[in-house]
Amino acid sequence: MDIVSEGLVTKVIVEEDKTTIYVAFARNTPVHPFAMAVNWPIQARIVRDMVKVLGGKLGYFEIVDDTTLQRYYPLEDEMEV
């Protein structure tokens, strides 16, 4: 599926040294704990696929939830300090 056409990518901000991609995961997930548990593996797969496709093309980029501002990528242990 095309995540842009599906409305999951809500904003892309391109700066000189990084690109931030905002996704609509939290706002499209029902607040019931079971629904959250079922959706998490799907969201993780979407993030993995985005990283696989964009990793060699963008340089440094972040994937962030547009509602909660949770960072999905890069993971904290992957970031340079």
Z-matrix of the N, CA and C atoms (Angstrom, degrees):
N
C 1 1.455
C 2 1.526 1 108.75
N 3 1.294 2 115.54 1 151.59
C 4 1.448 3 122.86 2 177.79
C 5 1.525 4 108.69 3 -90.06
N 6 1.342 5 117.72 4 109.78
C 7 1.456 6 120.62 5 -173.86
C 8 1.527 7 112.63 6 -70.73
N 9 1.325 8 117.62 7 -22.75
C 10 1.468 9 119.75 8 176.59
C 11 1.527 10 109.53 9 -72.19
N 12 1.318 11 117.24 10 -48.03
C 13 1.473 12 120.82 11 178.54
C 14 1.521 13 112.07 12 -64.37
N 15 1.331 14 116.68 13 -30.71
C 16 1.458 15 120.96 14 178.38
C 17 1.527 16 112.68 15 -76.34
N 18 1.328 17 117.47 16 -7.76
C 19 1.452 18 121.49 17 177.39
C 20 1.520 19 115.14 18 86.14
N 21 1.332 20 117.86 19 13.19
C 22 1.453 21 120.21 20 179.77
C 23 1.525 22 112.72 21 -79.83
N 24 1.322 23 117.83 22 -29.08
C 25 1.466 24 120.96 23 174.77
C 26 1.515 25 106.73 24 -94.88
N 27 1.340 26 115.70 25 115.66
C 28 1.459 27 119.05 26 -174.49
C 29 1.514 28 113.80 27 -102.97
N 30 1.341 29 116.45 28 -23.84
C 31 1.464 30 118.82 29 -179.04
C 32 1.517 31 108.67 30 -160.74
N 33 1.337 32 114.91 31 145.00
C 34 1.456 33 121.22 32 174.02
C 35 1.520 34 107.10 33 -129.64
N 36 1.323 35 116.06 34 123.81
C 37 1.463 36 120.91 35 178.56
C 38 1.527 37 107.90 36 -113.69
N 39 1.322 38 115.71 37 119.11
C 40 1.457 39 121.70 38 -179.92
C 41 1.518 40 107.92 39 -104.81
N 42 1.320 41 115.49 40 118.89
C 43 1.456 42 121.94 41 176.16
C 44 1.524 43 107.77 42 -114.19
N 45 1.301 44 115.63 43 176.81
C 46 1.459 45 120.21 44 -176.55
C 47 1.528 46 112.94 45 -60.17
N 48 1.340 47 116.94 46 -41.92
C 49 1.459 48 119.98 47 -174.15
C 50 1.527 49 114.63 48 -111.23
N 51 1.330 50 118.48 49 -2.07
C 52 1.465 51 119.60 50 178.72
C 53 1.527 52 110.81 51 -159.78
N 54 1.313 53 114.08 52 162.02
C 55 1.462 54 122.46 53 174.48
C 56 1.523 55 107.00 54 -122.56
N 57 1.332 56 116.48 55 134.20
C 58 1.463 57 121.03 56 177.02
C 59 1.519 58 108.15 57 -114.89
N 60 1.321 59 115.46 58 125.64
C 61 1.461 60 122.09 59 -179.63
C 62 1.526 61 107.25 60 -110.93
N 63 1.322 62 116.26 61 119.97
C 64 1.469 63 121.38 62 179.79
C 65 1.522 64 109.21 63 -96.97
N 66 1.331 65 115.28 64 130.06
C 67 1.466 66 121.62 65 179.95
C 68 1.526 67 109.65 66 -118.03
N 69 1.313 68 115.74 67 152.26
C 70 1.469 69 122.03 68 -176.88
C 71 1.525 70 110.23 69 -102.38
N 72 1.332 71 116.60 70 62.38
C 73 1.459 72 119.63 71 178.69
C 74 1.526 73 111.26 72 -80.36
N 75 1.311 74 118.40 73 -54.23
C 76 1.471 75 122.00 74 -174.52
C 77 1.517 76 111.26 75 -61.88
N 78 1.301 77 117.10 76 -41.59
C 79 1.461 78 118.90 77 -175.78
C 80 1.527 79 111.91 78 -72.26
N 81 1.333 80 117.86 79 -21.18
C 82 1.462 81 121.25 80 179.48
C 83 1.523 82 112.92 81 -99.80
N 84 1.333 83 117.60 82 7.10
C 85 1.459 84 121.35 83 179.77
C 86 1.524 85 109.50 84 -108.58
N 87 1.323 86 118.34 85 123.80
C 88 1.469 87 119.80 86 176.42
C 89 1.527 88 110.19 87 -58.42
N 90 1.320 89 116.99 88 149.68
C 91 1.468 90 120.68 89 -174.69
C 92 1.526 91 114.35 90 -80.96
N 93 1.270 92 118.14 91 1.28
C 94 1.467 93 121.21 92 177.19
C 95 1.533 94 109.01 93 -71.78
N 96 1.342 95 118.35 94 134.61
C 97 1.471 96 120.89 95 -177.49
C 98 1.531 97 113.94 96 -55.10
N 99 1.323 98 117.53 97 -38.10
C 100 1.464 99 119.60 98 179.42
C 101 1.522 100 110.68 99 -64.20
N 102 1.327 101 117.00 100 -44.24
C 103 1.467 102 120.66 101 179.43
C 104 1.522 103 110.55 102 -62.32
N 105 1.328 104 116.59 103 -39.78
C 106 1.464 105 119.84 104 178.07
C 107 1.527 106 110.82 105 -63.06
N 108 1.327 107 116.37 106 -42.66
C 109 1.461 108 120.62 107 -179.54
C 110 1.521 109 112.01 108 -65.30
N 111 1.317 110 116.77 109 -36.34
C 112 1.464 111 120.90 110 179.16
C 113 1.525 112 110.48 111 -71.99
N 114 1.327 113 117.60 112 -37.08
C 115 1.467 114 121.24 113 -176.91
C 116 1.516 115 113.89 114 -77.14
N 117 1.328 116 118.40 115 -26.69
C 118 1.450 117 120.01 116 -175.02
C 119 1.524 118 113.80 117 -56.08
N 120 1.349 119 120.33 118 -47.71
C 121 1.473 120 119.42 119 179.20
C 122 1.531 121 112.72 120 -62.57
N 123 1.319 122 116.70 121 -32.21
C 124 1.469 123 120.13 122 178.24
C 125 1.527 124 109.52 123 -68.16
N 126 1.320 125 116.36 124 -45.18
C 127 1.458 126 119.96 125 179.20
C 128 1.529 127 110.72 126 -63.64
N 129 1.314 128 117.22 127 -41.08
C 130 1.465 129 121.08 128 178.34
C 131 1.518 130 110.70 129 -61.33
N 132 1.312 131 117.21 130 -39.87
C 133 1.474 132 121.32 131 178.45
C 134 1.522 133 110.83 132 -66.15
N 135 1.327 134 117.17 133 -40.81
C 136 1.464 135 120.82 134 177.80
C 137 1.525 136 109.75 135 -60.89
N 138 1.326 137 117.39 136 -45.33
C 139 1.470 138 120.97 137 179.58
C 140 1.533 139 110.18 138 -62.96
N 141 1.332 140 117.87 139 -45.74
C 142 1.473 141 120.71 140 178.43
C 143 1.522 142 111.26 141 -58.31
N 144 1.326 143 116.91 142 -43.12
C 145 1.466 144 120.47 143 179.77
C 146 1.521 145 111.36 144 -67.25
N 147 1.340 146 117.26 145 -38.43
C 148 1.466 147 120.04 146 176.73
C 149 1.524 148 110.52 147 -61.92
N 150 1.328 149 116.45 148 -43.38
C 151 1.472 150 120.69 149 -180.00
C 152 1.526 151 109.88 150 -64.36
N 153 1.331 152 116.81 151 -41.75
C 154 1.460 153 120.79 152 -179.61
C 155 1.536 154 111.05 153 -62.27
N 156 1.311 155 116.89 154 -42.41
C 157 1.461 156 120.95 155 -177.25
C 158 1.528 157 112.13 156 -76.15
N 159 1.337 158 116.71 157 -41.81
C 160 1.462 159 120.54 158 -172.76
C 161 1.523 160 114.34 159 -93.50
N 162 1.325 161 117.51 160 -15.08
C 163 1.461 162 121.80 161 -173.14
C 164 1.514 163 115.15 162 -52.47
N 165 1.291 164 119.13 163 -44.38
C 166 1.454 165 121.61 164 -178.48
C 167 1.509 166 114.18 165 -88.53
N 168 1.328 167 117.00 166 -2.10
C 169 1.463 168 120.28 167 -173.84
C 170 1.517 169 113.87 168 -106.72
N 171 1.320 170 118.15 169 -29.19
C 172 1.460 171 120.28 170 -171.54
C 173 1.516 172 115.12 171 -104.80
N 174 1.290 173 119.64 172 -15.44
C 175 1.455 174 119.54 173 -169.29
C 176 1.517 175 108.58 174 77.30
N 177 1.344 176 117.30 175 -134.92
C 178 1.462 177 119.72 176 -179.68
C 179 1.522 178 109.96 177 -78.75
N 180 1.327 179 117.20 178 128.03
C 181 1.464 180 120.97 179 175.55
C 182 1.511 181 110.07 180 -145.46
N 183 1.323 182 114.55 181 157.67
C 184 1.457 183 122.47 182 177.86
C 185 1.517 184 109.01 183 -123.41
N 186 1.329 185 115.74 184 147.86
C 187 1.461 186 122.38 185 172.28
C 188 1.522 187 105.81 186 -116.88
N 189 1.342 188 116.32 187 119.99
C 190 1.456 189 122.60 188 -171.51
C 191 1.529 190 109.30 189 -130.25
N 192 1.344 191 116.99 190 140.22
C 193 1.459 192 121.10 191 175.02
C 194 1.530 193 109.22 192 -70.70
N 195 1.310 194 117.52 193 132.47
C 196 1.468 195 120.79 194 -175.47
C 197 1.526 196 113.87 195 -75.36
N 198 1.313 197 118.43 196 -13.35
C 199 1.463 198 121.61 197 179.33
C 200 1.528 199 111.60 198 -102.02
N 201 1.314 200 117.02 199 -50.94
C 202 1.470 201 121.17 200 -175.85
C 203 1.521 202 112.72 201 -91.75
N 204 1.322 203 117.67 202 -15.12
C 205 1.465 204 124.85 203 -174.82
C 206 1.530 205 112.64 204 63.19
N 207 1.328 206 115.65 205 20.88
C 208 1.464 207 120.24 206 174.48
C 209 1.525 208 108.61 207 -67.96
N 210 1.332 209 115.78 208 132.83
C 211 1.467 210 120.18 209 177.63
C 212 1.525 211 108.41 210 -87.96
N 213 1.326 212 116.08 211 124.27
C 214 1.460 213 121.49 212 177.16
C 215 1.524 214 111.16 213 -94.75
N 216 1.330 215 116.09 214 -28.65
C 217 1.462 216 120.37 215 -179.99
C 218 1.509 217 108.09 216 -153.44
N 219 1.307 218 120.10 217 138.68
C 220 1.460 219 125.81 218 -3.09
C 221 1.518 220 110.95 219 -76.70
N 222 1.316 221 115.67 220 157.81
C 223 1.462 222 120.56 221 176.11
C 224 1.522 223 108.53 222 -70.55
N 225 1.309 224 116.52 223 153.97
C 226 1.469 225 121.16 224 -177.81
C 227 1.532 226 112.39 225 -53.21
N 228 1.334 227 117.37 226 -41.26
C 229 1.473 228 119.04 227 -177.95
C 230 1.511 229 112.81 228 -73.68
N 231 1.336 230 118.77 229 -10.15
C 232 1.459 231 122.26 230 177.50
C 233 1.525 232 112.27 231 -93.59
N 234 1.328 233 117.09 232 -10.61
C 235 1.452 234 120.53 233 -175.70
C 236 1.525 235 111.08 234 -83.34
N 237 1.328 236 115.23 235 142.62
C 238 1.455 237 120.32 236 175.34
C 239 1.519 238 108.27 237 -80.41
N 240 1.324 239 115.97 238 140.74
C 241 1.452 240 120.16 239 -179.35
C 242 1.509 241 111.34 240 -105.72
